Structures are given as C-alpha cells and as structure tokens.
Amino acid sequence: MPEGDPGLATRLIAWQRAHGRHALPWQGRDPYRVWLSEVMLQQTQVSTVLTYFEPFVARFPDIARLAAAPLDDVLAAWSGLGYYRRARNLHHCAQVLVAEHAGRFPRSAAELVRLPGIGRSTAAAIAAFCFGERVAILDGNVKRVLTRVLGQANDLSIAAHERALWVQAEALLPLHDIARYTQGLMDLGATVCTPRKPACLLCPWQADCIALAEGRPEHYPVKTRKLTRGRRAHALLWLVRHETGGEQVWLVQRPATGVWAGLWSLPEFEAVDALRALAVDWPGQGQALPTLAHALTHFDWALTPWRLVLPAALAPAQLARLEASLPEGRWFSVDTALKLGLPAPVRKLLQPA
C-alpha cells in the first residue's frame, strides 16, 4: 500500500527537480504572486493564465495597490478570464490584508484559510511554497494523481470521502522539501497524470500506482454527481451613436450578484422581439447579428446581438426620450469601454476588426 511510503515523496521530489516546471512566472516565495496564480488557475488552464498574469501584476504590483484600486479596474484587468467572483474575492481579500494584517499574508494555512476567497488548498499552497509549512494541497490535479496512485475509488462528490482523501494526502507529506514536493504534485497532474491518456510510462510513481496496475487510470477520480447543464437564450442591445470623438455605445452595469456580476455589458433582453418592440419608434434601422454561443459553468447561453446605429442628426430632446426608455446605463466611447470589465462576448463584439 503506497500510503505513507516515504519513497513516494523522495521519487517525486527527484522527478520534479529533473523534469518538473521551473520557469512559471509565479514560482518562488512571493506570497502575492503565489496567491494570485492559485486564484487565476482555478478552473482555468495554465496557458490562459500565462497571458493574464504579468499584465495583472504590472497593473497591481502588490497587495496595497490592489486593495486601493477601484473594483472596476480590477474587473477590467480580469476581463476574459471568466469566473469573475474570483476577481471580486481577490480585491476584497487584499483590502482585508491591508486593514487587518498590515498588508502581509499570515504565515500558516490555518490563518490564511480565514481570509475571504482563500480555500483550504490555496491556503496550503501559499503556506507550503512561501513559508515552508508542512501542509497538503488538494486541487483538481492533485485529487486525480492521488486517487490513481492510491486506488481511491470512493465517490469524491461525497464530503466524507473527500475528507478521507485529505487525510491520505497529509500522510504522504515528506519531512523536508515540502515546496518542491508540492510543485511536483502540481506538475505531475498537469503534464503526466492528465485526465485522458495519461503518460504513465513517464511517471515516477508508476510502480506504485494502483490505477495503472488495474489498467484503468482514467476511471479515477470517481465523482458520480454530474452537473446538469441548462440552456438560456437572450438578446443584447448594441446601441450606437456617433459623436465628434467617434463611436459610442450604451452600456449598463450588471447587478452585484449573479452572472457577470459588476461587469459592464450591453443591455440584456428576453428576445429580439422584445427589443424590436422597445425600439419601434426609434430612428435608425436595427439588425439582428449572428447568435453567439457562450458556455458558462452551469449553462450554455445563446446571445443574439441586435445592433442599431442612431442617426447623427438626432435632436437632443429625442435622444433624451430614447435614453429614458433604456435600462439604466451610460454612453462610453468604444476605446473607454474596452478598458472596462466586460464579459468576453461583449468585448469580442466591440473590439475593432
């Protein structure tokens, strides 16, 4: 039984030193960069995070400047990464760190996990990488690695079974080199022990892996509770007017909770017919554009943009009446809009060809 075998940790540490990843921009002992990377990497691929990480750090180089920034600026820098609650939690956590911890991260996982938006695995990663604490992580990649090597076939959608896996993860921890061991687990899950077609012949744990011995590594981890995906369809009003400075677009700020919370977006309607009914007396000619397919965590969203360009010679009183009939919002130049926190489909629409 591999659980508790110190040889596992020794082989993983040696493998990481020889074959692991060593040039990721967040690797090191800076808790700000480790924390930011852990949050960005939640449900997001490394290749995507690499395009966002350095620009975000350049804009908000430390906790103090992140905490002091307007939330709109943080959402704008996050725009396109998705799962925007992460950005709001990141901003709130920075403010708590400044207000209650003098802008410094606590040094233990037990204290870190009390901060807003920091879960048990993220807290452990910060504590292990930055402060050398002997503590286990258990993100998605690590769950896959450990359930395979241990042959852990219990359903992880049941909380008691996940708690049991935490205990097993802690039992495997080495006495030394905790940062390299932790990085090795991450690297193994990301590059070798992949969800499909794992490269088992390259794995330092192949001789001990129960899933490989069974000939079915892809069977693990077991999680029977499946997400039921829904479907939604809405229309987006893309209302344009031309001013001396160029094209302007009407945007609304979405509510503080729900999908795209706090982002600026085109006004949303139940259907294009509802838009046409609203705009029946408006000047200009509206046009329905091809529907955009947008996948979110829990549902697939069909979004049909309806673009209407207002005449340049529109009288101020007529424009005022039209604005009064719109969902509450404001005009932005396209250049300014693209600097806001925008949902990815809206950003694609507004981006000049």
N, C-alpha and C positions, 0 to 999 in steps of 0.2 A: 504493500500500500504506500503510495508516494507521499501522502500527507505527513508533514513533519520531517521529511527527509532533508537534512541539510545539504546533501549533494545536489538537490534540485536547484537551490539558490546559488550554489557555487558554479554550477554549469551555466545558469542563466546569466550571472554576472560576467563570466568569461566570454560568453557569446555576445553580450551587449558591447563589451569592450572591443571585440573584433569585428562584429557585424551590425551593431545597432546604429541608430541615427545619432549624429553628433553635431549637426550644423543647423538645427532648427533655431529660429531667432529668439525663442523664449527659453531655451535651455540655459541653465545657470542657477544662481542662488538669489536672484532678484524676485522677491515675492510678488511685486506688482506685475511683472511680466508673466510669471507662472500663473498667477490668478487670472489675468486677462486671457491667457491662452486656454486655460481649463474651461472658462466660461464660453469662449468662442468655439471651442471644439465640441461642445455638447450638441449632438445631432448634426454636426457639420464636418465635412471632410477636411483633412489637413490641407489639401491643395487649394481649397477655397479660403481657408483661414490665412494661408500664407499671403494672399493678395490683400487682405484687410489689416493684418496685424501691425506692420511697420507704419502705414499711414495713420492708424489709430493712435499708436504710441507717439508719433511725431506731433499729432494734434493735442494729445493729452499725455504728456511725458511722465506724469507722476500722479499720485493719489490726490494731492492738493488741487492740481489743476483740473483733474476730472471732477472732483467734488464741486469746484467753483463754477464749472461750465453750465450753461443752461441745458436743460434736458433736450430741447430741440436740437442743439448742436451735437449732443451725444447720439441721438437717434439718426441724425444726418450722417454721421461717420459710420454708423452701424448699417445704414440703408443698403439692402441687398443681401445681408447675412441671414435675415429671417429670424423667427422666434424672438420678437422684439422685447418680450418680457425680460430676456437676459440683459439687454442694454439698460432697461429701467432699473433692474435689480443692481446692476453694476454701479450705476450712478448713485443710487440710494446707499449702497454699501460704502462707497467712497466717502459720502457725506457722514455716515456713522463713524467711519475710521477717523476722520478729521475731528469730529465733535467729541468722540468718546475715547479715542486711542492715540491722540496727538499725531494722527496721520501715519501710524505704524501698524503693521499687522501683528496680532498676537502670535506667539511662537508655538503654541500647541494646537493640535487638531480639535481638542475638546473646546478650546476658546474660539477657534476660527469658525466652527460649525454654528456658533450662536449668531454670527453675522448674517444680515439679510442676503438671500440668494446664494449662500455657500452651503452646499450639501456635504454629506459625510465624505464622499470620495474626493471632492475638490479640496476640502479642508485637509484631508490626509496628504494629497499631492503637494500642497503648499508646505505643510509641516515636514514632509519627508525630503523634498528637494531643497528647501531653503534653510531648514533648521535641524535636519538630520534626525527627526523623531522616528522611532521605530513603530510605524503605523501602516496599516494596509489600505490600499485603494481598491475600488471595485467598480470601475466604469464598464461600459458595454464590452469593450475589447477584452478587458481582464476577466469578466464573467465568462466569456467564451473560452479563453485559454484555460482557466481553472476548472470549469465544468468538464472540459475534454480530458485534461490530464488526470483529474480525479475520478472520472466516470460518474460525475454527479448528475444523476438523471431525475432528480426531483424537480417539480414544476416551479420555476422561479417567479411565476406570477402570484404564487402564494407567499405571503410575507415571511412566514416562519421558515420556509425553505431558503429564502434569500438571507435571512439572518444566520442560518446554519452555514451558508457559503462564506459569510463574513468571518465566522469563527475559523473555518478552514483556511481562509486567506491569511489570517493572523498567525495561524500555526506554522505557515510556510516561511514567515519572515526571517531573514538572516540576522545575525547579531551585529554585523558590520556591513558597510557598503549599501545602506538602505536606498540612497538616491539612485545608484546605478541599477540595483535590483528593480526598483520601481520603474525606472526608464526601460529596463529590459522587458518587463511585462507589457508595457505600452507598445514597445517596438515589435515584440513577438506577435501581439494581436493585430497590429496594423500591417505588418509586412509578410508574416509567415502563416500564422494561425487565423487565416481570413475566413469570413462567413462561408464562402463557397470555394471549392478547390484549394484547400489549404496545402501549402508546400511542406508536407510532413517530413520529407527527407532532409530538409534544411533545419529542422527544429532541434534545439539542444535537449529537449525533453522527450524525444520520440521513443526512447527505450522504456520510458515510464508511463507513457500516455495510454490510459485505458481505452479511450475512444478510438485511438489508432489500432490498438490490439483487437478491438471488436470489429474493425473495418468500417466504422460509420462515424467519423468525426463530425460530419455535417448534421448529425442528429442532435448535437449539443449546441447551445444550451436548450433545455426544454422549457417552453413557455407556451402553454395552451390557450391562454386568454388572448384572443385575437382582437385587434382594433377593428371596429365596424366603421367603415368609411361612409360618409354621407356625400350628397351632391347638392350644390346650390347653383343658382343662376341669377345674375343681376346685370343691370345696365349701368354704365358710367357716363356721366355728362362731361364731355370735353368741350367746354365753352371758351371761345377765344375772342379777344378783341385786339385791335391794332392801335398802338399808341406811338407817339414820336420815338420813344426808346425801343420799339419793337413789339413783338407779340406778347400778350399777357393771357394768363389762364386763371380761371376761378377755382380755388382750392378750399376745402373745408378741413378742419382738424377733427380727426375721429375721437370718439369718447375715450376716457382714460382706462376703460376696461374693454375686453373683447378683442376681436381680430384687428390687427394693425393699430392697437391702442396708442393714441397720442400722435400718430403719424398724420401728415398732411396728404390728402388724397382728392381725386375727382369725386364729386357728389355721387352717391350710390342710389339707385332706384330699383324697384322690383322688376321692371321690364322696360324695354324700349318703348312699348306702347304708353306706359306711364310718363315717360319723358316727352313723347310727342304730344300728349295731352297737356302737359305743363307748358310746352313751348308753342302751342297752336297759334298764338297771336304775336310771337316774337318775330322780329325781322331776321332775314337770313334763311338759308336752306340747310337743314340738318341732314346728316348722312351717317347711317349705321356702318361701322367698320367691322372687319372680321373678328369673331369672338376669340378671346384669349383663354387658354386653359391654364389654370393656376392651381397647383397642388399644395395643400396645407396638411398639417399633421392629421387632422380628423376628417377632412372632406376635400373633395375636388370642386373647384369653383370655376364656373364658366362666366366670363366677364365680357359683355359686349359694349365697346365704346361707341358713343353717339356724339359725333363732332359737329359743332355749329360755330361758324365764324360770323360774328356780328359785323354789320356794315360800318365802315369807317366814319360815316357822317351821322351817326346816331346822336339824337338830341340828348342833352344831359338829363332832362326830365324823363325821357323814355328809358334811358339807361337806369335811372334810379328806380323806376317802377319794376323793371326787369329784375334788378338786384334784390328788391324786396320780396320777390316770389321765389328766390333761390334758397336752398339750405344755407344757414349762416356760414359765411366764409369771407374771403377777400381775394383781390386780384394780386397775382405775382407775375413779374417778368419770368420768362422761361429760364433764364440764367439763374435768377434767385431761387426759383422753385427747385432747380436741380441741386441746390446746396442745402435743401431741407431734408428732413427724414421722410422719404417717400416709399410706399410699397414698391416692390420690384416691378410689377406690371405697369404701374403708373410711370415709373422712371423710364421704362422702355418706350412708352408712348411719347413722352415729352422730349426724349433725347433726340437732338437733331440727327437726321440721316447722314 
